[in-house]
């Protein structure tokens, strides 16, 4: 990367000679370097700042910022790296540590992240809902439908009602079929009285 003074000398020499080769001899560089800076000047994009290159971690920045903000900048870089790897990140731990440090510094300085679309983590959320089931011998049934974030795995269970015992039984069967217990459950359009009993703060809207 040339310094500001070197670039100015190259452009000045080119304006005098009008030749890439002659300018290269005067400035002590290659004709390709001369052509690069001349084209950049003519196109209005001349800059001495290093170009920002895309990094593997760029697409995971919103999740990283979320973890830093949720933990009030106390999350460890090694923990962040392990969580990013679970999301598919293949970069180095050194890069993760550097970005975490920068993000924490920005957080402590009062710069909060921009709120982007929600990105669920693998194994953290499952969501469930009720829908109409088929009539069985003229009797209405309901279908309990649950799905796991970051997975195509679905659980569909038939019930005769949507009472509290049925809901708890369905969640129990759902978790057994998942083979584990996610950190959070997100109900979708569950009756408000049930939500109020299961969770002190409702997780769904009207």
C-alpha positions in Angstrom: 0.0 0.0 0.0 1.4 3.3 -1.1 1.5 6.3 1.3 -0.3 9.6 0.4 2.9 11.2 -0.7 3.9 8.3 -2.9 0.5 8.3 -4.6 0.7 12.1 -5.2 4.2 11.7 -6.7 2.9 8.9 -9.0 -0.1 11.0 -10.2 2.0 14.2 -10.6 4.6 12.2 -12.7 1.8 10.8 -14.9 0.3 14.2 -15.5 3.8 15.4 -16.7 4.6 12.3 -18.9 1.2 10.9 -19.8 2.8 7.5 -19.9 2.4 4.6 -17.5 5.9 3.2 -18.3 7.7 6.6 -18.0 5.8 7.3 -14.7 6.8 3.9 -13.4 10.4 4.6 -14.0 10.3 7.9 -12.3 8.3 6.7 -9.3 10.1 3.4 -8.9 7.0 1.2 -9.2 5.3 -1.0 -11.9 3.2 0.4 -14.7 0.3 -1.6 -13.4 0.5 0.3 -10.1 0.5 3.6 -12.0 -2.5 2.5 -14.0 -4.4 1.5 -10.9 -4.1 4.9 -9.2 -4.8 6.8 -12.3 -8.0 4.9 -13.0 -9.0 5.2 -9.4 -8.5 9.0 -9.6 -10.4 9.3 -12.8 -13.3 7.3 -11.4 -13.5 9.3 -8.2 -12.7 6.3 -5.9 -9.1 7.1 -5.0 -8.5 6.2 -1.3 -5.4 5.5 0.7 -7.4 3.6 3.3 -7.1 -0.2 3.2 -10.1 -2.0 1.6 -12.4 -3.7 3.9 -12.5 -7.4 3.1 -15.5 -9.6 3.8 -14.9 -12.0 6.7 -16.5 -15.3 7.6 -17.8 -13.8 10.9 -19.7 -10.9 9.1 -22.9 -12.9 8.7 -22.9 -13.8 12.4 -22.3 -10.3 13.8 -26.0 -9.6 14.7 -26.0 -12.8 16.8 -22.7 -11.9 18.4 -24.0 -8.4 19.2 -27.1 -9.9 20.7 -25.1 -12.1 23.1 -22.9 -9.2 24.2 -25.9 -7.0 24.9 -27.9 -9.7 26.7 -24.9 -10.5 28.9 -24.1 -6.8 29.5 -20.7 -7.4 27.9 -19.9 -10.2 30.3 -20.0 -13.1 27.8 -16.6 -14.8 27.3 -15.1 -15.0 23.8 -14.5 -18.7 24.0 -18.2 -19.2 24.8 -19.2 -17.0 21.9 -16.8 -19.0 19.6 -18.4 -22.3 20.6 -21.9 -20.9 20.1 -20.9 -19.5 16.7 -19.5 -22.9 15.6 -22.9 -24.4 16.4 -24.4 -21.9 14.0 -22.0 -23.0 11.3 -19.2 -20.5 11.7 -15.8 -21.9 10.4 -13.5 -19.0 11.2 -10.7 -18.9 13.8 -11.1 -18.3 17.5 -8.6 -15.4 17.2 -11.0 -13.6 14.9 -13.9 -14.3 17.3 -11.9 -12.9 20.3 -11.0 -9.7 18.3 -14.6 -9.1 17.2 -15.9 -9.8 20.7 -13.5 -7.3 22.2 -14.5 -4.6 19.7 -18.2 -5.3 20.3 -17.8 -5.2 24.1 -15.9 -1.9 23.8 -18.7 -0.4 21.7 -21.3 -1.6 24.1 -19.6 -0.1 27.2 -19.2 3.1 25.3 -23.0 3.3 25.0 -23.3 2.2 21.4 -26.1 -0.3 21.2 -26.6 -2.7 18.4 -29.1 -2.1 15.6 -32.1 -4.4 16.0 -32.1 -6.9 13.1 -34.5 -9.8 12.4 -34.6 -12.4 15.2 -32.2 -15.3 14.6 -33.0 -18.3 16.9 -30.1 -20.4 18.1 -30.1 -24.2 17.6 -31.6 -26.0 20.6 -32.7 -22.8 22.3 -36.3 -22.4 21.1 -39.2 -24.6 20.2 -42.6 -23.2 19.1 -46.0 -24.7 19.3 -49.6 -24.1 18.2 -53.0 -25.6 17.9 -54.9 -26.3 14.8 -58.2 -27.9 13.8 -58.0 -31.7 13.5 -60.3 -34.1 11.6 -63.7 -35.2 12.8 -63.5 -38.6 14.3 -66.9 -40.3 14.4 -68.5 -36.9 14.4 -66.3 -35.6 17.3 -64.0 -32.6 16.8 -60.3 -33.1 17.4 -57.3 -30.8 17.8 -53.8 -31.1 16.6 -50.9 -29.9 18.8 -48.1 -28.9 16.4 -44.5 -28.1 17.6 -41.3 -27.4 15.7 -37.7 -27.0 16.7 -35.7 -23.9 15.7 -32.9 -24.7 13.2 -34.5 -28.0 12.5 -37.0 -29.6 10.1 -38.2 -31.8 13.0 -41.9 -31.5 13.6 -44.2 -33.1 16.2 -47.9 -33.3 15.6 -50.1 -34.9 18.2 -53.9 -35.4 18.1 -56.0 -34.5 21.2 -59.7 -34.3 22.0 -59.5 -30.9 23.6 -57.1 -28.0 24.4 -57.3 -28.1 28.2 -54.4 -27.6 30.5 -53.8 -31.4 31.2 -53.8 -32.0 27.4 -51.4 -29.1 26.8 -49.0 -30.3 29.5 -49.2 -33.9 28.2 -48.5 -32.7 24.6 -45.5 -30.7 25.7 -44.2 -33.7 27.7 -44.5 -36.0 24.6 -43.0 -33.3 22.4 -39.9 -33.0 24.5 -39.5 -36.7 24.7 -39.6 -36.9 20.9 -37.1 -34.0 20.6 -34.8 -36.0 22.8 -34.0 -32.9 24.9 -35.4 -29.8 26.5 -34.9 -26.4 24.7 -34.3 -23.4 26.8 -37.5 -21.6 25.8 -40.9 -22.5 24.5 -42.8 -20.0 22.3 -46.6 -20.5 22.2 -48.5 -19.2 19.2 -52.1 -18.1 19.8 -52.5 -20.2 22.9 -55.5 -19.1 25.1 -54.4 -16.3 27.4 -55.5 -18.0 30.6 -53.2 -20.9 29.8 -50.3 -18.7 29.0 -50.9 -16.7 32.2 -50.7 -19.9 34.3 -47.7 -21.4 32.6 -45.7 -18.2 32.2 -45.9 -15.1 34.4 -45.3 -12.9 31.4 -47.2 -13.7 28.2 -44.9 -14.6 25.3 -47.5 -14.1 22.6 -49.7 -11.2 21.5 -53.4 -11.1 21.4 
